[in-house]
Amino acid sequence: MMRFYSLISSLILSVFLLFISGSESVRTLKHLTVRRGGSLTVPCLYEKKYKSNRKYWCKGEHWISCRIVAYANSSNTGISVTDHPSQNMFTVDLKNLQDSDSGWYWCAVEIGGYWTPDDGDSVYLTVSSDPAVWVENSTVIGQEGGGVSVQGYYSSGYENEEKKWCRVKDWSCYPFQNSTVNISDDKNNRSFRVEMIGLQKSDAGWYWFSAGDVGVTVHLTITNTSEGEISVEGAQQNETMLAFFITAGLLLLLIVLGLVIWKLHQRGKLATSRGSDNCSDDVLYNNVVTRSEPEKQPKEVAPTDHESRVIYSAVK
């Protein structure tokens, strides 16, 4: 009988746990917004003990009845879930979102035990033509030691809401002004701007900006200073090589044109020379007839040249 009551108690506890999330074991943002047709990445943090567990993305208001949409390291139509064990985080990439995609979702970790429920945390997603918060670029790149800025906006009605710029990795939010981060809020234009200076490699990762309880995610990538220098030098070398090839090509074209013109000029001189030579050659006659004269009485006349008694025709 005691074993029966123990089994019933375990069952009741398991059913109860199915209705709640894993609180601190799995963590994500509470409310994200995105423009219709746009894309969004949802970061999901988990404890180190879940590093080797299977991760998935689930849709539904209640944990017990949510429908699994995609597993980690696999892709569905417009959805991709990627696990990053070294960061104790997995990300859910959502593309071409529509109004019908609005609703409750869960970042979930598969536990595997029959009496042990999976662990997860919920997030509400709002898709609309006029989102409460949005940024110009959800992916920004900065150079180590340099700076980067994030420009964003919020809708009417959020002017007096608390604005936050927070880091997902350690779930910490920055004050509006400190030595490395400056956050400005222009309520007249309903815009905000985040400026980060003196960037370090450790600053890379996921951030979110929120106005009230609504937020949007931003990913920051930091490149090495040497990589940036190499990139600039490579670009300069490419420009130099391109200029060299263009100059060489033009020079070759000029040489070819010069040779063609010289060749044509030489042919013209040869044709002129041949014409002059033809005029001075002996004349060829096609038909020569010698005219015979009747015998006359000899008288004293001037000697007649033989040429005067020859008829020429068809001169060639």
C-alpha positions in Angstrom: 0.0 0.0 0.0 2.8 2.4 0.8 4.4 1.7 -2.5 1.1 2.5 -4.2 0.9 5.9 -2.4 4.5 6.6 -3.3 3.8 5.9 -7.0 0.7 8.1 -6.9 2.7 10.9 -5.2 5.4 10.7 -7.8 2.8 10.8 -10.6 1.1 13.9 -9.2 4.5 15.6 -8.8 5.5 14.8 -12.4 2.2 16.1 -13.7 2.6 19.3 -11.7 6.1 19.8 -13.0 4.8 19.5 -16.6 2.9 22.7 -16.1 5.9 24.8 -15.1 9.2 25.5 -16.7 12.6 24.8 -15.5 13.0 28.3 -14.1 16.7 29.0 -13.9 17.9 25.8 -15.7 16.7 27.0 -19.1 16.2 30.7 -19.7 15.1 33.0 -22.5 13.6 36.4 -23.1 9.9 36.9 -22.1 8.6 39.0 -25.0 10.1 39.6 -28.4 8.7 41.5 -31.4 9.5 41.5 -35.1 8.2 43.2 -38.3 6.0 41.1 -40.6 8.1 39.3 -43.2 11.2 39.8 -41.1 13.6 37.5 -39.3 14.5 37.0 -35.6 16.9 34.9 -33.6 15.9 33.7 -30.1 18.8 32.8 -27.8 18.1 30.1 -25.2 20.5 29.6 -22.3 20.8 26.4 -20.4 22.8 25.0 -17.5 26.0 23.2 -18.0 24.4 19.9 -16.9 22.3 20.0 -20.1 25.3 20.4 -22.5 24.8 16.9 -24.0 20.9 16.9 -23.9 18.8 17.2 -27.0 17.3 20.7 -27.5 14.1 21.7 -29.3 11.7 24.5 -30.1 8.1 24.0 -29.1 5.0 26.0 -29.9 2.0 26.4 -27.5 0.8 28.4 -24.5 1.0 25.5 -22.1 4.2 23.4 -21.5 2.3 20.1 -21.3 0.5 20.6 -24.7 3.1 22.5 -26.7 3.9 21.1 -30.2 7.6 20.4 -31.1 8.4 22.4 -34.2 12.1 21.7 -34.7 15.0 19.9 -32.9 18.6 21.3 -32.6 20.9 20.9 -35.5 18.0 20.3 -37.8 15.9 22.7 -39.9 12.3 23.1 -40.7 10.6 25.5 -43.1 11.7 28.9 -42.0 13.0 27.5 -38.7 16.6 26.5 -37.7 17.7 25.4 -34.2 21.5 25.4 -33.5 23.1 24.2 -30.3 26.3 25.9 -29.1 27.5 23.7 -26.3 30.7 25.7 -25.7 28.4 28.7 -24.8 25.7 26.7 -23.0 23.2 28.1 -25.4 21.1 27.2 -28.4 19.6 29.6 -30.9 16.4 29.5 -32.8 16.4 31.3 -36.2 13.0 32.3 -37.5 12.6 33.7 -41.0 9.8 35.3 -43.0 7.5 35.6 -40.0 3.8 36.4 -40.4 1.1 37.5 -38.1 0.0 33.9 -37.7 3.4 33.1 -36.1 2.6 35.2 -33.1 2.1 33.3 -29.9 3.8 31.4 -27.1 6.9 29.3 -27.7 9.3 27.3 -25.5 13.0 26.8 -25.5 13.2 23.2 -24.3 15.7 20.6 -23.2 14.9 16.9 -23.5 15.6 15.1 -20.2 14.8 11.6 -21.3 13.5 10.1 -18.1 10.0 8.6 -18.1 9.0 10.2 -14.8 11.2 13.3 -15.3 9.7 16.0 -17.5 11.7 18.0 -20.0 12.9 21.4 -19.0 12.1 24.7 -20.7 11.3 28.4 -20.6 8.6 30.3 -22.5 8.7 33.4 -24.7 5.9 35.3 -26.4 6.5 36.4 -30.0 4.6 39.3 -31.6 4.6 39.7 -35.4 3.1 42.9 -36.8 3.4 45.6 -39.4 4.3 48.1 -36.7 6.4 46.3 -34.0 6.8 47.9 -30.6 10.6 47.8 -30.9 12.9 47.3 -33.9 16.5 47.9 -34.9 18.1 48.9 -38.2 20.6 45.9 -38.1 20.1 42.9 -35.9 23.8 41.9 -36.7 26.6 44.3 -36.1 30.4 43.9 -36.5 33.1 45.7 -34.6 36.8 45.6 -34.5 38.7 44.8 -31.3 39.7 48.0 -29.6 37.2 50.0 -31.7 33.6 50.9 -31.4 30.1 50.0 -32.7 26.7 51.5 -32.6 23.1 50.1 -32.7 20.3 52.3 -33.9 16.7 51.4 -33.0 13.2 52.7 -32.7 10.0 52.1 -30.7 6.4 52.7 -31.3 4.1 55.4 -29.8 3.1 54.7 -26.3 6.6 53.4 -25.3 8.2 56.8 -24.8 8.0 56.6 -21.0 8.8 52.9 -20.7 12.1 51.9 -19.2 14.7 51.3 -21.8 17.4 48.6 -21.3 20.4 47.3 -23.2 21.3 43.9 -21.8 23.6 41.0 -22.5 22.2 37.5 -22.8 25.3 35.6 -21.7 25.3 36.8 -18.1 21.8 38.2 -18.1 23.1 41.6 -17.1 21.9 45.1 -18.2 24.0 48.1 -18.7 23.4 51.5 -17.1 22.6 54.3 -19.6 26.2 55.6 -19.3 29.4 54.0 -18.2 33.0 53.9 -19.5 32.3 51.6 -22.4 28.6 51.9 -23.1 26.5 55.0 -23.9 22.7 54.7 -24.4 20.7 57.6 -25.6 16.9 57.9 -25.8 15.3 60.5 -28.1 11.7 60.5 -27.0 10.7 63.1 -29.6 11.7 60.8 -32.5 11.0 57.6 -30.5 14.5 56.3 -31.2 17.4 55.0 -29.2 21.1 54.6 -29.9 23.6 52.3 -28.2 27.3 53.1 -28.6 30.0 50.6 -27.3 33.7 51.6 -27.3 36.9 49.8 -26.4 35.5 46.5 -27.7 37.1 43.3 -26.5 36.7 39.8 -27.9 34.8 38.9 -24.8 32.1 41.5 -25.7 31.0 39.3 -28.7 27.6 37.6 -28.4 23.9 38.2 -28.1 22.3 41.3 -26.6 18.8 42.6 -26.4 17.2 46.0 -26.3 13.9 46.4 -24.5 11.3 49.1 -24.0 9.1 48.0 -21.1 8.6 44.3 -21.3 9.1 44.1 -25.1 12.5 43.5 -26.7 14.5 42.7 -29.8 17.7 40.7 -30.1 21.1 41.9 -31.6 24.2 39.9 -32.3 27.7 41.5 -32.0 30.7 40.0 -33.7 34.2 41.2 -32.8 37.1 40.9 -35.3 40.8 40.9 -34.5 42.7 44.1 -35.2 45.2 42.2 -37.3 42.4 40.7 -39.4 41.1 44.2 -40.0 44.5 45.4 -41.1 45.0 42.4 -43.3 41.6 43.0 -44.8 42.5 46.6 -45.6 45.9 45.6 -47.0 44.3 42.9 -49.1 41.8 45.3 -50.5 44.6 47.8 -51.4 46.6 45.1 -53.1 43.5 44.0 -55.1 42.9 47.6 -56.2 46.6 47.9 -57.2 46.5 44.6 -59.2 43.2 45.7 -60.9 44.8 49.1 -61.9 47.8 47.2 -63.3 45.8 44.9 -65.4 43.6 47.7 -66.7 46.7 49.7 -67.6 48.4 46.7 -69.3 45.3 45.9 -71.2 45.0 49.5 -72.5 48.7 49.5 -73.5 48.3 46.2 -75.4 45.3 47.6 -77.2 47.2 50.7 -78.3 50.1 48.5 -79.5 47.7 46.4 -81.6 46.0 49.4 -83.0 49.4 50.9 -83.9 50.4 47.7 -85.7 47.2 47.6 -87.7 47.5 51.3 -88.7 51.2 50.7 -89.7 50.3 47.6 -91.7 47.5 49.5 -93.6 49.9 52.4 -94.3 52.5 50.0 -95.7 49.9 48.3 -98.0 48.9 51.8 -99.3 52.5 52.7 -100.1 53.0 49.4 -101.9 49.9 49.8 -104.0 51.0 53.4 -105.0 54.5 52.1 -106.0 53.1 49.4 -108.1 50.8 51.8 -110.0 53.8 54.0 -110.8 55.8 51.1 -112.1 53.0 49.9 -114.4 52.9 53.3 -116.2 56.6 53.0 -117.2 56.5 49.5 -118.5 56.6 48.7 -122.2 53.3 48.9 -124.0 51.9 45.6 -125.2 49.8 45.5 -128.3 47.4 42.9 -129.2 47.4 43.3 -132.9 50.0 44.8 -135.3 49.4 45.2 -139.0 52.0 46.4 -141.4 50.6 48.7 -144.1 51.9 47.9 -147.6 52.2 50.7 -150.2 52.0 50.4 -154.0 55.2 50.8 -155.9 55.7 54.3 -157.0 58.2 55.9 -159.3 61.3 56.7 -157.5 61.6 60.2 -156.6 63.5 62.1 -154.1 61.5 62.0 -150.9 62.4 62.0 -147.3 63.1 58.6 -146.0 60.0 57.1 -144.4 60.3 55.6 -141.0 59.0 52.1 -140.7 56.8 53.2 -137.8 54.7 55.4 -140.0 53.6 52.3 -142.0 52.4 50.2 -139.0 48.8 50.2 -137.6 48.4 49.4 -133.9 45.2 48.3 -132.2 44.0 47.0 -128.9 46.6 48.5 -126.8 47.2 46.6 -123.4 
